[in-house]
Amino acid sequence: MKIYDANSQELMQVRAIERDGNDLVIRGKIFGAMPMVAKLKPAEARAALKLLDARTILFLLTLLFRR
């Protein structure tokens, strides 16, 4: 999976999303060169959900079916 910046340039290549205890671990490379391991803790996931409004939640539910 690739994540792009605002200019549609590749920002990050995600190669794995896995569980580590109660954390979500994201492994990949930033800018095609720098290996990165990021952890998402449950409290931060809850904080991220608070950032979403109803319209964005609806968009996320349909995102997988879009081209």
Predicted model as a PDB file, atoms N, CA, C, CB and O in Angstrom, pLDDT in the B-factor column:
MODEL        1                                                                  
ATOM      1  N   MET A   1       0.851  -1.165   0.000  1.00 94.00           N  
ATOM      2  CA  MET A   1       0.000   0.000   0.000  1.00 94.00           C  
ATOM      3  C   MET A   1       0.898   1.229   0.000  1.00 94.00           C  
ATOM      4  CB  MET A   1      -0.969  -0.003   1.219  1.00 94.00           C  
ATOM      5  O   MET A   1       1.926   1.261   0.677  1.00 94.00           O  
ATOM      6  N   LYS A   2       0.497   2.248  -0.773  1.00 95.00           N  
ATOM      7  CA  LYS A   2       1.265   3.485  -0.829  1.00 95.00           C  
ATOM      8  C   LYS A   2       0.436   4.626  -0.263  1.00 95.00           C  
ATOM      9  CB  LYS A   2       1.705   3.798  -2.275  1.00 95.00           C  
ATOM     10  O   LYS A   2      -0.783   4.670  -0.427  1.00 95.00           O  
ATOM     11  N   ILE A   3       1.113   5.541   0.402  1.00 94.00           N  
ATOM     12  CA  ILE A   3       0.482   6.762   0.903  1.00 94.00           C  
ATOM     13  C   ILE A   3       1.158   7.928   0.199  1.00 94.00           C  
ATOM     14  CB  ILE A   3       0.600   6.886   2.479  1.00 94.00           C  
ATOM     15  O   ILE A   3       2.385   7.995   0.132  1.00 94.00           O  
ATOM     16  N   TYR A   4       0.344   8.856  -0.331  1.00 95.00           N  
ATOM     17  CA  TYR A   4       0.871   9.965  -1.123  1.00 95.00           C  
ATOM     18  C   TYR A   4       0.734  11.282  -0.371  1.00 95.00           C  
ATOM     19  CB  TYR A   4       0.152  10.051  -2.473  1.00 95.00           C  
ATOM     20  O   TYR A   4      -0.121  11.429   0.503  1.00 95.00           O  
ATOM     21  N   ASP A   5       1.592  12.239  -0.726  1.00 94.00           N  
ATOM     22  CA  ASP A   5       1.489  13.571  -0.138  1.00 94.00           C  
ATOM     23  C   ASP A   5       0.494  14.415  -0.931  1.00 94.00           C  
ATOM     24  CB  ASP A   5       2.874  14.260  -0.096  1.00 94.00           C  
ATOM     25  O   ASP A   5      -0.143  13.914  -1.858  1.00 94.00           O  
ATOM     26  N   ALA A   6       0.360  15.672  -0.580  1.00 96.00           N  
ATOM     27  CA  ALA A   6      -0.618  16.556  -1.223  1.00 96.00           C  
ATOM     28  C   ALA A   6      -0.332  16.770  -2.704  1.00 96.00           C  
ATOM     29  CB  ALA A   6      -0.645  17.894  -0.518  1.00 96.00           C  
ATOM     30  O   ALA A   6      -1.231  17.149  -3.455  1.00 96.00           O  
ATOM     31  N   ASN A   7       0.919  16.531  -3.140  1.00 95.00           N  
ATOM     32  CA  ASN A   7       1.295  16.697  -4.546  1.00 95.00           C  
ATOM     33  C   ASN A   7       1.283  15.378  -5.305  1.00 95.00           C  
ATOM     34  CB  ASN A   7       2.668  17.329  -4.648  1.00 95.00           C  
ATOM     35  O   ASN A   7       1.843  15.290  -6.397  1.00 95.00           O  
ATOM     36  N   SER A   8       0.659  14.361  -4.747  1.00 94.00           N  
ATOM     37  CA  SER A   8       0.568  13.017  -5.332  1.00 94.00           C  
ATOM     38  C   SER A   8       1.920  12.345  -5.496  1.00 94.00           C  
ATOM     39  CB  SER A   8      -0.114  13.087  -6.670  1.00 94.00           C  
ATOM     40  O   SER A   8       2.069  11.460  -6.339  1.00 94.00           O  
ATOM     41  N   GLN A   9       2.895  12.743  -4.718  1.00 93.00           N  
ATOM     42  CA  GLN A   9       4.196  12.082  -4.700  1.00 93.00           C  
ATOM     43  C   GLN A   9       4.174  11.010  -3.619  1.00 93.00           C  
ATOM     44  CB  GLN A   9       5.353  13.107  -4.453  1.00 93.00           C  
ATOM     45  O   GLN A   9       3.566  11.191  -2.564  1.00 93.00           O  
ATOM     46  N   GLU A  10       4.843   9.890  -3.891  1.00 93.00           N  
ATOM     47  CA  GLU A  10       4.851   8.807  -2.919  1.00 93.00           C  
ATOM     48  C   GLU A  10       5.537   9.243  -1.642  1.00 93.00           C  
ATOM     49  CB  GLU A  10       5.536   7.573  -3.491  1.00 93.00           C  
ATOM     50  O   GLU A  10       6.691   9.670  -1.659  1.00 93.00           O  
ATOM     51  N   LEU A  11       4.828   9.134  -0.547  1.00 94.00           N  
ATOM     52  CA  LEU A  11       5.356   9.517   0.759  1.00 94.00           C  
ATOM     53  C   LEU A  11       5.839   8.294   1.523  1.00 94.00           C  
ATOM     54  CB  LEU A  11       4.294  10.264   1.572  1.00 94.00           C  
ATOM     55  O   LEU A  11       6.887   8.320   2.168  1.00 94.00           O  
ATOM     56  N   MET A  12       5.057   7.223   1.440  1.00 95.00           N  
ATOM     57  CA  MET A  12       5.375   6.041   2.224  1.00 95.00           C  
ATOM     58  C   MET A  12       4.871   4.790   1.532  1.00 95.00           C  
ATOM     59  CB  MET A  12       4.778   6.148   3.623  1.00 95.00           C  
ATOM     60  O   MET A  12       3.772   4.768   0.978  1.00 95.00           O  
ATOM     61  N   GLN A  13       5.690   3.748   1.570  1.00 96.00           N  
ATOM     62  CA  GLN A  13       5.301   2.423   1.085  1.00 96.00           C  
ATOM     63  C   GLN A  13       5.100   1.549   2.314  1.00 96.00           C  
ATOM     64  CB  GLN A  13       6.385   1.807   0.102  1.00 96.00           C  
ATOM     65  O   GLN A  13       6.057   1.232   3.020  1.00 96.00           O  
ATOM     66  N   VAL A  14       3.856   1.162   2.567  1.00 97.00           N  
ATOM     67  CA  VAL A  14       3.551   0.304   3.706  1.00 97.00           C  
ATOM     68  C   VAL A  14       3.641  -1.139   3.236  1.00 97.00           C  
ATOM     69  CB  VAL A  14       2.136   0.620   4.304  1.00 97.00           C  
ATOM     70  O   VAL A  14       2.994  -1.521   2.261  1.00 97.00           O  
ATOM     71  N   ARG A  15       4.442  -1.939   3.925  1.00 97.00           N  
ATOM     72  CA  ARG A  15       4.579  -3.340   3.506  1.00 97.00           C  
ATOM     73  C   ARG A  15       3.921  -4.308   4.480  1.00 97.00           C  
ATOM     74  CB  ARG A  15       6.045  -3.694   3.356  1.00 97.00           C  
ATOM     75  O   ARG A  15       3.702  -5.470   4.137  1.00 97.00           O  
ATOM     76  N   ALA A  16       3.600  -3.847   5.697  1.00 97.00           N  
ATOM     77  CA  ALA A  16       2.920  -4.733   6.643  1.00 97.00           C  
ATOM     78  C   ALA A  16       2.187  -3.918   7.697  1.00 97.00           C  
ATOM     79  CB  ALA A  16       3.924  -5.690   7.312  1.00 97.00           C  
ATOM     80  O   ALA A  16       2.677  -2.887   8.157  1.00 97.00           O  
ATOM     81  N   ILE A  17       1.013  -4.393   8.069  1.00 97.00           N  
ATOM     82  CA  ILE A  17       0.262  -3.865   9.201  1.00 97.00           C  
ATOM     83  C   ILE A  17      -0.067  -5.067  10.064  1.00 97.00           C  
ATOM     84  CB  ILE A  17      -1.046  -3.075   8.750  1.00 97.00           C  
ATOM     85  O   ILE A  17      -0.785  -5.970   9.636  1.00 97.00           O  
ATOM     86  N   GLU A  18       0.453  -5.078  11.265  1.00 98.00           N  
ATOM     87  CA  GLU A  18       0.306  -6.251  12.108  1.00 98.00           C  
ATOM     88  C   GLU A  18       0.042  -5.852  13.561  1.00 98.00           C  
ATOM     89  CB  GLU A  18       1.553  -7.128  12.015  1.00 98.00           C  
ATOM     90  O   GLU A  18       0.234  -4.701  13.954  1.00 98.00           O  
ATOM     91  N   ARG A  19      -0.388  -6.803  14.319  1.00 97.00           N  
ATOM     92  CA  ARG A  19      -0.684  -6.594  15.727  1.00 97.00           C  
ATOM     93  C   ARG A  19       0.535  -6.929  16.568  1.00 97.00           C  
ATOM     94  CB  ARG A  19      -1.887  -7.440  16.164  1.00 97.00           C  
ATOM     95  O   ARG A  19       1.245  -7.898  16.301  1.00 97.00           O  
ATOM     96  N   ASP A  20       0.769  -6.103  17.597  1.00 97.00           N  
ATOM     97  CA  ASP A  20       1.813  -6.372  18.590  1.00 97.00           C  
ATOM     98  C   ASP A  20       1.200  -6.095  19.959  1.00 97.00           C  
ATOM     99  CB  ASP A  20       3.111  -5.488  18.343  1.00 97.00           C  
ATOM    100  O   ASP A  20       1.226  -4.961  20.437  1.00 97.00           O  
ATOM    101  N   GLY A  21       0.652  -7.127  20.585  1.00 97.00           N  
ATOM    102  CA  GLY A  21      -0.056  -6.942  21.846  1.00 97.00           C  
ATOM    103  C   GLY A  21      -1.308  -6.119  21.613  1.00 97.00           C  
ATOM    104  O   GLY A  21      -2.178  -6.516  20.837  1.00 97.00           O  
ATOM    105  N   ASN A  22      -1.407  -4.977  22.275  1.00 97.00           N  
ATOM    106  CA  ASN A  22      -2.559  -4.093  22.086  1.00 97.00           C  
ATOM    107  C   ASN A  22      -2.287  -2.970  21.087  1.00 97.00           C  
ATOM    108  CB  ASN A  22      -2.969  -3.498  23.411  1.00 97.00           C  
ATOM    109  O   ASN A  22      -3.135  -2.104  20.876  1.00 97.00           O  
ATOM    110  N   ASP A  23      -1.105  -2.988  20.476  1.00 97.00           N  
ATOM    111  CA  ASP A  23      -0.733  -1.946  19.527  1.00 97.00           C  
ATOM    112  C   ASP A  23      -0.880  -2.437  18.092  1.00 97.00           C  
ATOM    113  CB  ASP A  23       0.701  -1.480  19.780  1.00 97.00           C  
ATOM    114  O   ASP A  23      -0.843  -3.640  17.836  1.00 97.00           O  
ATOM    115  N   LEU A  24      -1.047  -1.505  17.160  1.00 97.00           N  
ATOM    116  CA  LEU A  24      -1.034  -1.796  15.736  1.00 97.00           C  
ATOM    117  C   LEU A  24       0.307  -1.321  15.196  1.00 97.00           C  
ATOM    118  CB  LEU A  24      -2.237  -1.109  14.988  1.00 97.00           C  
ATOM    119  O   LEU A  24       0.652  -0.150  15.350  1.00 97.00           O  
ATOM    120  N   VAL A  25       1.068  -2.212  14.565  1.00 98.00           N  
ATOM    121  CA  VAL A  25       2.400  -1.887  14.064  1.00 98.00           C  
ATOM    122  C   VAL A  25       2.339  -1.743  12.551  1.00 98.00           C  
ATOM    123  CB  VAL A  25       3.435  -2.972  14.474  1.00 98.00           C  
ATOM    124  O   VAL A  25       1.823  -2.618  11.855  1.00 98.00           O  
ATOM    125  N   ILE A  26       2.868  -0.637  12.049  1.00 97.00           N  
ATOM    126  CA  ILE A  26       2.911  -0.366  10.606  1.00 97.00           C  
ATOM    127  C   ILE A  26       4.382  -0.348  10.190  1.00 97.00           C  
ATOM    128  CB  ILE A  26       2.191   1.004  10.244  1.00 97.00           C  
ATOM    129  O   ILE A  26       5.180   0.433  10.709  1.00 97.00           O  
ATOM    130  N   ARG A  27       4.722  -1.226   9.244  1.00 97.00           N  
ATOM    131  CA  ARG A  27       6.115  -1.312   8.765  1.00 97.00           C  
ATOM    132  C   ARG A  27       6.172  -0.859   7.318  1.00 97.00           C  
ATOM    133  CB  ARG A  27       6.678  -2.764   8.905  1.00 97.00           C  
ATOM    134  O   ARG A  27       5.294  -1.188   6.521  1.00 97.00           O  
ATOM    135  N   GLY A  28       7.200  -0.111   6.987  1.00 97.00           N  
ATOM    136  CA  GLY A  28       7.332   0.349   5.608  1.00 97.00           C  
ATOM    137  C   GLY A  28       8.557   1.204   5.405  1.00 97.00           C  
ATOM    138  O   GLY A  28       9.479   1.208   6.221  1.00 97.00           O  
ATOM    139  N   LYS A  29       8.554   1.943   4.282  1.00 96.00           N  
ATOM    140  CA  LYS A  29       9.657   2.841   3.954  1.00 96.00           C  
ATOM    141  C   LYS A  29       9.094   4.220   3.662  1.00 96.00           C  
ATOM    142  CB  LYS A  29      10.477   2.310   2.746  1.00 96.00           C  
ATOM    143  O   LYS A  29       8.068   4.356   2.996  1.00 96.00           O  
ATOM    144  N   ILE A  30       9.773   5.235   4.163  1.00 95.00           N  
ATOM    145  CA  ILE A  30       9.401   6.615   3.886  1.00 95.00           C  
ATOM    146  C   ILE A  30      10.312   7.127   2.780  1.00 95.00           C  
ATOM    147  CB  ILE A  30       9.504   7.508   5.169  1.00 95.00           C  
ATOM    148  O   ILE A  30      11.519   6.891   2.812  1.00 95.00           O  
ATOM    149  N   PHE A  31       9.751   7.818   1.813  1.00 90.00           N  
ATOM    150  CA  PHE A  31      10.483   8.378   0.678  1.00 90.00           C  
ATOM    151  C   PHE A  31      11.267   7.316  -0.085  1.00 90.00           C  
ATOM    152  CB  PHE A  31      11.426   9.464   1.154  1.00 90.00           C  
ATOM    153  O   PHE A  31      12.272   7.632  -0.721  1.00 90.00           O  
ATOM    154  N   GLY A  32      10.827   6.075  -0.031  1.00 87.00           N  
ATOM    155  CA  GLY A  32      11.449   5.001  -0.781  1.00 87.00           C  
ATOM    156  C   GLY A  32      12.791   4.544  -0.258  1.00 87.00           C  
ATOM    157  O   GLY A  32      13.411   3.672  -0.866  1.00 87.00           O  
ATOM    158  N   ALA A  33      13.267   5.098   0.849  1.00 91.00           N  
ATOM    159  CA  ALA A  33      14.604   4.753   1.305  1.00 91.00           C  
ATOM    160  C   ALA A  33      14.695   4.471   2.810  1.00 91.00           C  
ATOM    161  CB  ALA A  33      15.542   5.858   0.953  1.00 91.00           C  
ATOM    162  O   ALA A  33      15.440   3.582   3.222  1.00 91.00           O  
ATOM    163  N   MET A  34      13.959   5.202   3.622  1.00 95.00           N  
ATOM    164  CA  MET A  34      14.137   5.114   5.071  1.00 95.00           C  
ATOM    165  C   MET A  34      13.153   4.123   5.667  1.00 95.00           C  
ATOM    166  CB  MET A  34      13.964   6.492   5.726  1.00 95.00           C  
ATOM    167  O   MET A  34      11.951   4.388   5.694  1.00 95.00           O  
ATOM    168  N   PRO A  35      13.654   2.959   6.155  1.00 96.00           N  
ATOM    169  CA  PRO A  35      12.761   2.001   6.806  1.00 96.00           C  
ATOM    170  C   PRO A  35      12.117   2.629   8.050  1.00 96.00           C  
ATOM    171  CB  PRO A  35      13.535   0.716   7.189  1.00 96.00           C  
ATOM    172  O   PRO A  35      12.749   3.407   8.764  1.00 96.00           O  
ATOM    173  N   MET A  36      10.850   2.277   8.295  1.00 96.00           N  
ATOM    174  CA  MET A  36      10.126   2.865   9.400  1.00 96.00           C  
ATOM    175  C   MET A  36       9.231   1.830  10.053  1.00 96.00           C  
ATOM    176  CB  MET A  36       9.309   4.059   8.931  1.00 96.00           C  
ATOM    177  O   MET A  36       8.612   1.017   9.366  1.00 96.00           O  
ATOM    178  N   VAL A  37       9.159   1.855  11.369  1.00 97.00           N  
ATOM    179  CA  VAL A  37       8.203   1.056  12.117  1.00 97.00           C  
ATOM    180  C   VAL A  37       7.434   2.041  12.999  1.00 97.00           C  
ATOM    181  CB  VAL A  37       8.916  -0.087  12.972  1.00 97.00           C  
ATOM    182  O   VAL A  37       8.026   2.721  13.836  1.00 97.00           O  
ATOM    183  N   ALA A  38       6.120   2.114  12.811  1.00 96.00           N  
ATOM    184  CA  ALA A  38       5.271   3.015  13.589  1.00 96.00           C  
ATOM    185  C   ALA A  38       4.302   2.172  14.402  1.00 96.00           C  
ATOM    186  CB  ALA A  38       4.503   4.018  12.667  1.00 96.00           C  
ATOM    187  O   ALA A  38       3.820   1.138  13.939  1.00 96.00           O  
ATOM    188  N   LYS A  39       4.022   2.626  15.622  1.00 97.00           N  
ATOM    189  CA  LYS A  39       3.070   1.930  16.481  1.00 97.00           C  
ATOM    190  C   LYS A  39       1.899   2.855  16.776  1.00 97.00           C  
ATOM    191  CB  LYS A  39       3.745   1.455  17.798  1.00 97.00           C  
ATOM    192  O   LYS A  39       2.074   4.036  17.079  1.00 97.00           O  
ATOM    193  N   LEU A  40       0.707   2.292  16.681  1.00 97.00           N  
ATOM    194  CA  LEU A  40      -0.503   3.017  17.037  1.00 97.00           C  
ATOM    195  C   LEU A  40      -1.055   2.399  18.311  1.00 97.00           C  
ATOM    196  CB  LEU A  40      -1.559   2.979  15.881  1.00 97.00           C  
ATOM    197  O   LEU A  40      -1.432   1.228  18.330  1.00 97.00           O  
ATOM    198  N   LYS A  41      -1.100   3.185  19.365  1.00 98.00           N  
ATOM    199  CA  LYS A  41      -1.610   2.693  20.648  1.00 98.00           C  
ATOM    200  C   LYS A  41      -3.122   2.912  20.718  1.00 98.00           C  
ATOM    201  CB  LYS A  41      -0.898   3.405  21.837  1.00 98.00           C  
ATOM    202  O   LYS A  41      -3.649   3.792  20.037  1.00 98.00           O  
ATOM    203  N   PRO A  42      -3.834   2.112  21.545  1.00 97.00           N  
ATOM    204  CA  PRO A  42      -5.295   2.228  21.619  1.00 97.00           C  
ATOM    205  C   PRO A  42      -5.778   3.644  21.928  1.00 97.00           C  
ATOM    206  CB  PRO A  42      -5.824   1.285  22.668  1.00 97.00           C  
ATOM    207  O   PRO A  42      -6.763   4.091  21.341  1.00 97.00           O  
ATOM    208  N   ALA A  43      -5.121   4.349  22.818  1.00 97.00           N  
ATOM    209  CA  ALA A  43      -5.554   5.711  23.163  1.00 97.00           C  
ATOM    210  C   ALA A  43      -5.447   6.632  21.956  1.00 97.00           C  
ATOM    211  CB  ALA A  43      -4.715   6.270  24.330  1.00 97.00           C  
ATOM    212  O   ALA A  43      -6.293   7.504  21.754  1.00 97.00           O  
ATOM    213  N   GLU A  44      -4.396   6.435  21.149  1.00 97.00           N  
ATOM    214  CA  GLU A  44      -4.217   7.282  19.964  1.00 97.00           C  
ATOM    215  C   GLU A  44      -5.239   6.929  18.888  1.00 97.00           C  
ATOM    216  CB  GLU A  44      -2.788   7.135  19.405  1.00 97.00           C  
ATOM    217  O   GLU A  44      -5.686   7.804  18.145  1.00 97.00           O  
ATOM    218  N   ALA A  45      -5.613   5.649  18.800  1.00 96.00           N  
ATOM    219  CA  ALA A  45      -6.652   5.249  17.846  1.00 96.00           C  
ATOM    220  C   ALA A  45      -7.983   5.884  18.225  1.00 96.00           C  
ATOM    221  CB  ALA A  45      -6.788   3.709  17.795  1.00 96.00           C  
ATOM    222  O   ALA A  45      -8.723   6.352  17.359  1.00 96.00           O  
ATOM    223  N   ARG A  46      -8.288   5.900  19.521  1.00 96.00           N  
ATOM    224  CA  ARG A  46      -9.522   6.565  19.977  1.00 96.00           C  
ATOM    225  C   ARG A  46      -9.463   8.060  19.691  1.00 96.00           C  
ATOM    226  CB  ARG A  46      -9.746   6.326  21.489  1.00 96.00           C  
ATOM    227  O   ARG A  46     -10.468   8.658  19.309  1.00 96.00           O  
ATOM    228  N   ALA A  47      -8.301   8.661  19.870  1.00 97.00           N  
ATOM    229  CA  ALA A  47      -8.148  10.090  19.575  1.00 97.00           C  
ATOM    230  C   ALA A  47      -8.350  10.352  18.081  1.00 97.00           C  
ATOM    231  CB  ALA A  47      -6.752  10.592  20.024  1.00 97.00           C  
ATOM    232  O   ALA A  47      -8.920  11.375  17.700  1.00 97.00           O  
ATOM    233  N   ALA A  48      -7.883   9.431  17.239  1.00 95.00           N  
ATOM    234  CA  ALA A  48      -8.070   9.581  15.792  1.00 95.00           C  
ATOM    235  C   ALA A  48      -9.544   9.500  15.422  1.00 95.00           C  
ATOM    236  CB  ALA A  48      -7.278   8.509  15.032  1.00 95.00           C  
ATOM    237  O   ALA A  48     -10.007  10.238  14.553  1.00 95.00           O  
ATOM    238  N   LEU A  49     -10.283   8.609  16.074  1.00 94.00           N  
ATOM    239  CA  LEU A  49     -11.720   8.490  15.785  1.00 94.00           C  
ATOM    240  C   LEU A  49     -12.472   9.765  16.138  1.00 94.00           C  
ATOM    241  CB  LEU A  49     -12.320   7.310  16.551  1.00 94.00           C  
ATOM    242  O   LEU A  49     -13.467  10.099  15.494  1.00 94.00           O  
ATOM    243  N   LYS A  50     -12.007  10.474  17.149  1.00 96.00           N  
ATOM    244  CA  LYS A  50     -12.653  11.732  17.527  1.00 96.00           C  
ATOM    245  C   LYS A  50     -12.454  12.815  16.478  1.00 96.00           C  
ATOM    246  CB  LYS A  50     -12.121  12.213  18.863  1.00 96.00           C  
ATOM    247  O   LYS A  50     -13.185  13.805  16.467  1.00 96.00           O  
ATOM    248  N   LEU A  51     -11.469  12.640  15.592  1.00 97.00           N  
ATOM    249  CA  LEU A  51     -11.212  13.627  14.542  1.00 97.00           C  
ATOM    250  C   LEU A  51     -12.176  13.477  13.370  1.00 97.00           C  
ATOM    251  CB  LEU A  51      -9.778  13.504  14.047  1.00 97.00           C  
ATOM    252  O   LEU A  51     -12.281  14.373  12.533  1.00 97.00           O  
ATOM    253  N   LEU A  52     -12.883  12.342  13.307  1.00 97.00           N  
ATOM    254  CA  LEU A  52     -13.749  12.063  12.166  1.00 97.00           C  
ATOM    255  C   LEU A  52     -15.145  12.634  12.382  1.00 97.00           C  
ATOM    256  CB  LEU A  52     -13.832  10.557  11.916  1.00 97.00           C  
ATOM    257  O   LEU A  52     -15.712  12.518  13.468  1.00 97.00           O  
ATOM    258  N   ASP A  53     -15.689  13.248  11.346  1.00 97.00           N  
ATOM    259  CA  ASP A  53     -17.084  13.663  11.391  1.00 97.00           C  
ATOM    260  C   ASP A  53     -17.922  12.622  10.640  1.00 97.00           C  
ATOM    261  CB  ASP A  53     -17.270  15.094  10.773  1.00 97.00           C  
ATOM    262  O   ASP A  53     -17.372  11.705  10.030  1.00 97.00           O  
ATOM    263  N   ALA A  54     -19.262  12.765  10.686  1.00 96.00           N  
ATOM    264  CA  ALA A  54     -20.151  11.773  10.072  1.00 96.00           C  
ATOM    265  C   ALA A  54     -19.902  11.631   8.568  1.00 96.00           C  
ATOM    266  CB  ALA A  54     -21.610  12.154  10.319  1.00 96.00           C  
ATOM    267  O   ALA A  54     -19.956  10.523   8.033  1.00 96.00           O  
ATOM    268  N   ARG A  55     -19.636  12.720   7.901  1.00 97.00           N  
ATOM    269  CA  ARG A  55     -19.391  12.691   6.454  1.00 97.00           C  
ATOM    270  C   ARG A  55     -18.117  11.886   6.120  1.00 97.00           C  
ATOM    271  CB  ARG A  55     -19.268  14.137   5.905  1.00 97.00           C  
ATOM    272  O   ARG A  55     -18.098  11.111   5.164  1.00 97.00           O  
ATOM    273  N   THR A  56     -17.076  12.080   6.908  1.00 96.00           N  
ATOM    274  CA  THR A  56     -15.814  11.358   6.669  1.00 96.00           C  
ATOM    275  C   THR A  56     -15.967   9.874   6.996  1.00 96.00           C  
ATOM    276  CB  THR A  56     -14.670  11.969   7.513  1.00 96.00           C  
ATOM    277  O   THR A  56     -15.391   9.030   6.310  1.00 96.00           O  
ATOM    278  N   ILE A  57     -16.729   9.551   8.025  1.00 95.00           N  
ATOM    279  CA  ILE A  57     -16.982   8.138   8.348  1.00 95.00           C  
ATOM    280  C   ILE A  57     -17.708   7.464   7.194  1.00 95.00           C  
ATOM    281  CB  ILE A  57     -17.811   8.006   9.654  1.00 95.00           C  
ATOM    282  O   ILE A  57     -17.373   6.339   6.821  1.00 95.00           O  
ATOM    283  N   LEU A  58     -18.695   8.138   6.628  1.00 96.00           N  
ATOM    284  CA  LEU A  58     -19.409   7.595   5.471  1.00 96.00           C  
ATOM    285  C   LEU A  58     -18.473   7.405   4.284  1.00 96.00           C  
ATOM    286  CB  LEU A  58     -20.569   8.514   5.079  1.00 96.00           C  
ATOM    287  O   LEU A  58     -18.551   6.396   3.582  1.00 96.00           O  
ATOM    288  N   PHE A  59     -17.584   8.377   4.059  1.00 96.00           N  
ATOM    289  CA  PHE A  59     -16.596   8.251   2.989  1.00 96.00           C  
ATOM    290  C   PHE A  59     -15.692   7.038   3.210  1.00 96.00           C  
ATOM    291  CB  PHE A  59     -15.751   9.527   2.892  1.00 96.00           C  
ATOM    292  O   PHE A  59     -15.416   6.295   2.268  1.00 96.00           O  
ATOM    293  N   LEU A  60     -15.230   6.831   4.439  1.00 94.00           N  
ATOM    294  CA  LEU A  60     -14.355   5.692   4.740  1.00 94.00           C  
ATOM    295  C   LEU A  60     -15.045   4.358   4.474  1.00 94.00           C  
ATOM    296  CB  LEU A  60     -13.896   5.751   6.192  1.00 94.00           C  
ATOM    297  O   LEU A  60     -14.419   3.405   4.011  1.00 94.00           O  
ATOM    298  N   LEU A  61     -16.347   4.301   4.772  1.00 95.00           N  
ATOM    299  CA  LEU A  61     -17.082   3.059   4.532  1.00 95.00           C  
ATOM    300  C   LEU A  61     -17.169   2.723   3.048  1.00 95.00           C  
ATOM    301  CB  LEU A  61     -18.480   3.159   5.116  1.00 95.00           C  
ATOM    302  O   LEU A  61     -17.255   1.550   2.682  1.00 95.00           O  
ATOM    303  N   THR A  62     -17.147   3.743   2.191  1.00 96.00           N  
ATOM    304  CA  THR A  62     -17.267   3.515   0.745  1.00 96.00           C  
ATOM    305  C   THR A  62     -15.922   3.559   0.019  1.00 96.00           C  
ATOM    306  CB  THR A  62     -18.197   4.545   0.140  1.00 96.00           C  
ATOM    307  O   THR A  62     -15.862   3.290  -1.180  1.00 96.00           O  
ATOM    308  N   LEU A  63     -14.857   3.890   0.721  1.00 95.00           N  
ATOM    309  CA  LEU A  63     -13.537   4.072   0.093  1.00 95.00           C  
ATOM    310  C   LEU A  63     -13.051   2.827  -0.649  1.00 95.00           C  
ATOM    311  CB  LEU A  63     -12.515   4.456   1.146  1.00 95.00           C  
ATOM    312  O   LEU A  63     -12.474   2.939  -1.730  1.00 95.00           O  
ATOM    313  N   LEU A  64     -13.276   1.661  -0.086  1.00 93.00           N  
ATOM    314  CA  LEU A  64     -12.775   0.432  -0.709  1.00 93.00           C  
ATOM    315  C   LEU A  64     -13.466   0.110  -2.027  1.00 93.00           C  
ATOM    316  CB  LEU A  64     -12.943  -0.728   0.238  1.00 93.00           C  
ATOM    317  O   LEU A  64     -12.940  -0.664  -2.827  1.00 93.00           O  
ATOM    318  N   PHE A  65     -14.614   0.682  -2.258  1.00 96.00           N  
ATOM    319  CA  PHE A  65     -15.376   0.384  -3.470  1.00 96.00           C  
ATOM    320  C   PHE A  65     -15.177   1.432  -4.554  1.00 96.00           C  
ATOM    321  CB  PHE A  65     -16.846   0.270  -3.141  1.00 96.00           C  
ATOM    322  O   PHE A  65     -15.792   1.348  -5.617  1.00 96.00           O  
ATOM    323  N   ARG A  66     -14.329   2.413  -4.297  1.00 94.00           N  
ATOM    324  CA  ARG A  66     -14.067   3.473  -5.279  1.00 94.00           C  
ATOM    325  C   ARG A  66     -12.828   3.155  -6.102  1.00 94.00           C  
ATOM    326  CB  ARG A  66     -13.896   4.831  -4.577  1.00 94.00           C  
ATOM    327  O   ARG A  66     -11.975   2.372  -5.684  1.00 94.00           O  
ATOM    328  N   ARG A  67     -12.739   3.765  -7.270  1.00 89.00           N  
ATOM    329  CA  ARG A  67     -11.547   3.593  -8.136  1.00 89.00           C  
ATOM    330  C   ARG A  67     -10.577   4.716  -7.937  1.00 89.00           C  
ATOM    331  CB  ARG A  67     -11.942   3.516  -9.614  1.00 89.00           C  
ATOM    332  O   ARG A  67      -9.524   4.742  -8.574  1.00 89.00           O  
TER     333      ARG A  67                                                      
ENDMDL                                                                          
END                                                                             
